[in-house]
Amino acid sequence: MRSLLAATLALASALALLAAEMAPAATTDPAAALPGATALAPLERAGQIERHTPETLWERIDGEAELYKSYGLAASAHARYETPSDPDRRVELSAFSFTDPLGAFGVFAAFRPPECDGRGLGNGGCIDDYQGFFWQGHLFVLADASGSAASRPLDLRRALEAAAALLGPAPEPPAPLPAFFGHAAGVRYQPLHLLGRSALPPGLEGSAGGTVVFISTAPADAAAALAWIEAYRAVLKEPVVGEHEGRRTLSGTDPALGPVVLATGARGIAGARSSPDAPGVRELLLKLLTLAGPPASGGR
């Protein structure tokens, strides 16, 4: 009986290992998003794929390289597709890989206009007449097209759809995004610090139920979250420290932002640009903290 059980466990272990090896993994290689030389016919890739590191990206896009680096750029790949019969018709396609999916989302949000149509592209996309882009997992893909009014929009969409198809199904967004109730439109990722305050860690800023809210995405334990609260406390006018359902709270007036209220715990910090006595604001912050991924070690 024991030998049968051992054999069963060994077989289950082997099958689990095989399934893990066969499961598709999200790629972080930016060149994986660039279609083959003839995949966009009649456009053909001109030359080889051009690759850059964070240190050399300025050679490709001088002036914008620092933006990508601030979001945690790891590498980039670039290709140009054109046709000899029409020199004005071409597509420039670039893919950028980031150390964290929030970095890819952050650049996407930085490029995203108020009105955005890019349904079906990765984790989210936008396409207009001359430019389109999307983010998926660790990658941000950007395309620019030129040519006639008849060919340009079609070339642009085909290039982005081909890139998205190469990457396969989009993975689930990182945990802090569902904290905004699964709706990322209008949410921005601040890679350096929240609200322009070095006292607060990186995070997302957006709205929930009409209230402007923000949430830390930095790894934290309870002690680190309290230290951030204390550092931000020094920025506020008339700060008030309290407790709400077992969570430390801080409220006051930010000289640049007006009334703010924050709640903290093992999941980091959630806050609102609001007064603490606004109806339901504290409960909203606790909900954000609950939805923003698993708790870190150290308790509340």
C-alpha positions in Angstrom: 0.0 0.0 0.0 2.8 2.4 0.9 4.7 1.7 -2.3 1.5 2.4 -4.3 1.0 5.6 -2.4 4.7 6.6 -3.0 4.4 5.8 -6.7 1.2 7.8 -7.0 2.8 10.8 -5.3 5.9 10.5 -7.5 3.7 10.4 -10.6 1.7 13.5 -9.4 4.9 15.3 -8.7 6.3 14.5 -12.2 3.0 15.6 -13.9 3.0 18.9 -11.9 6.6 19.6 -12.9 5.8 18.8 -16.6 2.7 21.0 -16.5 4.8 23.9 -15.0 7.4 23.4 -17.8 4.7 23.5 -20.5 2.8 26.4 -19.1 3.4 29.6 -21.2 5.4 32.2 -19.3 5.1 35.9 -19.7 8.1 37.0 -21.8 10.4 39.9 -20.8 12.4 39.9 -24.1 11.3 43.0 -26.0 12.3 41.5 -29.3 9.6 38.9 -28.9 7.0 41.5 -29.7 8.5 42.5 -33.0 7.0 40.7 -36.1 9.2 38.8 -38.5 10.8 40.4 -41.6 7.8 39.7 -43.9 5.0 39.4 -41.4 3.5 42.8 -42.2 3.6 42.4 -46.1 3.7 44.4 -48.2 5.9 46.1 -45.6 9.2 44.4 -44.9 11.6 44.8 -42.0 14.5 47.1 -43.0 17.7 45.7 -41.5 18.1 43.9 -38.2 16.4 44.4 -34.9 18.1 47.2 -33.0 18.5 46.6 -29.2 19.3 49.1 -26.4 20.0 49.1 -22.7 18.9 51.8 -20.3 22.3 53.4 -20.7 22.2 53.5 -24.6 18.5 54.2 -25.2 19.3 57.9 -25.6 20.9 57.0 -28.9 17.5 56.0 -30.1 15.2 58.5 -28.4 17.3 61.3 -27.0 15.1 63.3 -24.7 12.6 60.6 -23.7 15.1 58.0 -22.4 14.9 59.3 -18.9 11.1 58.8 -18.8 11.5 55.1 -19.6 14.4 54.7 -17.1 12.3 56.3 -14.3 9.8 53.5 -14.7 12.5 50.7 -14.4 13.5 50.1 -18.0 15.4 46.8 -18.5 15.9 46.7 -22.3 14.4 47.7 -25.6 14.1 46.5 -29.1 13.2 48.4 -32.3 12.4 47.7 -35.9 11.3 49.6 -39.0 9.0 48.1 -41.7 8.8 49.8 -45.1 8.1 49.1 -48.8 10.4 50.1 -51.7 7.5 50.8 -53.9 6.2 53.6 -51.5 9.1 55.2 -49.5 6.6 57.3 -47.5 4.8 54.2 -46.2 6.4 52.7 -43.1 5.9 51.6 -39.5 8.4 52.1 -36.6 7.8 49.5 -33.9 9.5 49.6 -30.5 9.1 47.3 -27.5 10.3 48.2 -24.0 10.8 45.7 -21.2 10.5 46.8 -17.5 11.6 45.2 -14.3 8.0 45.2 -13.1 4.7 45.1 -14.8 3.7 48.3 -13.0 6.6 50.0 -14.9 5.0 49.0 -18.3 1.6 50.1 -17.0 3.2 53.4 -15.8 4.6 54.3 -19.2 1.3 53.3 -20.9 -0.6 55.6 -18.5 1.9 58.4 -19.2 1.2 58.1 -22.9 -2.5 57.5 -22.6 -4.8 60.4 -23.8 -8.1 61.1 -22.1 -10.0 59.3 -24.9 -8.4 56.0 -25.7 -9.4 53.2 -28.1 -7.3 50.1 -28.2 -9.6 47.3 -27.2 -8.2 43.8 -27.4 -4.5 44.8 -27.2 -2.7 43.2 -24.3 -3.6 44.5 -20.9 -4.7 47.8 -22.4 -4.0 49.8 -25.5 -4.6 53.0 -27.5 -4.6 53.6 -31.3 -5.0 56.9 -33.1 -4.3 58.0 -36.7 -0.5 58.0 -36.5 0.5 56.3 -33.3 -0.6 53.4 -31.2 0.7 51.5 -28.1 -0.2 48.9 -25.5 1.2 47.3 -22.4 1.3 43.6 -21.6 2.9 42.1 -18.5 6.5 43.5 -18.4 6.3 45.0 -21.9 5.2 48.3 -23.4 4.9 48.3 -27.2 4.8 51.6 -29.3 4.2 52.0 -33.0 4.4 55.0 -35.3 3.1 54.9 -38.9 3.3 57.1 -41.9 1.9 57.0 -45.4 -1.3 57.7 -47.1 -4.6 58.2 -45.2 -5.8 54.9 -46.7 -2.8 52.7 -45.7 -1.6 54.3 -42.5 -4.3 53.4 -40.0 -4.5 49.8 -41.4 -0.7 49.4 -41.1 -0.7 50.8 -37.6 -3.4 48.5 -36.3 -1.9 45.4 -38.1 1.5 46.1 -36.6 0.2 46.3 -33.1 -2.2 43.3 -33.4 0.7 41.3 -34.8 2.9 42.3 -31.8 0.1 41.4 -29.3 -0.5 38.0 -31.1 3.2 37.2 -30.7 3.0 37.8 -27.0 0.0 35.5 -26.5 -2.8 35.9 -24.0 -2.4 38.9 -21.6 -1.6 37.9 -18.0 -3.6 39.2 -15.1 -2.6 42.7 -14.1 -0.4 43.1 -11.0 -2.3 43.1 -7.7 -2.5 46.8 -6.9 -4.5 47.5 -10.1 -7.5 45.4 -8.9 -7.5 47.7 -5.8 -9.1 50.2 -8.1 -12.0 47.8 -8.6 -10.6 46.4 -11.9 -11.0 49.7 -13.7 -7.6 51.2 -14.6 -8.8 54.0 -16.9 -7.4 57.2 -15.4 -5.1 55.5 -13.0 -1.5 56.7 -13.0 1.6 55.0 -11.5 4.1 57.2 -9.8 7.4 55.3 -9.9 9.4 57.5 -7.6 7.0 58.8 -4.9 3.3 59.5 -4.5 1.9 63.0 -4.6 5.3 64.5 -5.3 6.3 63.8 -1.7 9.6 61.9 -1.1 8.2 60.8 2.3 5.7 58.5 0.6 6.7 55.4 -1.4 5.8 54.7 -5.1 2.3 53.8 -6.0 -0.9 54.3 -8.0 -3.1 57.4 -8.1 -6.6 57.4 -9.5 -10.2 57.6 -8.3 -12.7 55.4 -6.7 -16.4 56.3 -6.3 -15.5 59.9 -7.4 -12.9 60.3 -4.7 -9.3 60.9 -5.7 -7.3 58.1 -4.0 -3.8 56.7 -4.0 -2.2 53.5 -2.8 1.4 52.5 -2.1 2.7 49.6 -4.3 6.1 49.3 -2.5 6.7 46.2 -0.4 6.1 47.1 3.2 5.6 45.7 6.7 3.8 47.5 9.5 6.9 49.2 10.8 7.8 50.6 7.4 4.3 51.9 6.8 4.3 53.7 10.1 7.7 55.2 9.3 6.3 56.6 6.0 3.2 58.0 7.9 5.5 59.7 10.4 7.7 61.2 7.6 4.6 62.5 5.7 3.2 63.8 9.0 5.9 66.5 9.0 4.7 67.8 5.6 1.1 68.4 6.8 -0.5 71.4 8.4 -2.4 70.5 11.6 -1.8 66.8 11.3 -4.0 64.4 13.3 -3.0 60.8 14.0 -5.7 58.4 14.9 -6.9 54.8 14.5 -9.8 53.3 12.5 -10.7 49.6 12.7 -7.2 48.7 14.0 -5.4 50.8 11.3 -3.3 53.8 12.0 -4.7 56.9 10.3 -3.3 60.3 9.5 -5.1 63.4 8.3 -4.2 67.0 7.7 -3.8 69.6 5.0 -1.1 69.2 2.4 0.2 72.6 1.4 0.0 71.7 -2.3 -3.0 69.3 -2.3 -5.4 70.4 0.4 -7.1 68.0 2.8 -5.8 64.5 2.8 -6.4 61.4 4.8 -4.3 58.2 4.9 -4.7 54.7 6.4 -1.8 52.3 6.9 -1.2 48.7 7.6 0.8 45.6 6.5 -0.3 46.2 2.9 1.2 49.6 2.8 -0.6 53.0 2.6 -3.9 54.1 1.1 -5.0 57.7 1.0 -7.5 60.1 -0.4 -7.5 63.7 -1.3 -10.3 64.4 1.0 -11.2 65.4 4.5 -11.4 62.5 7.0 -15.1 63.2 7.8 -16.2 62.8 4.2 -18.8 60.1 4.1 -17.3 56.6 3.8 -13.7 57.8 3.0 -12.1 55.7 5.8 -14.0 52.6 4.8 -12.9 53.2 1.2 -9.2 53.3 2.2 -9.6 50.1 4.2 -11.1 48.5 1.1 -8.2 49.6 -1.0 -5.7 48.2 1.5 -7.6 44.9 1.5 -7.7 44.6 -2.3 -4.1 45.6 -2.9 -2.5 42.1 -2.9 -1.5 39.8 -0.1 -0.4 41.2 3.2 3.3 41.5 3.9 4.9 39.8 6.9 4.7 41.6 10.3 1.0 42.0 10.8 -0.7 45.3 11.1 
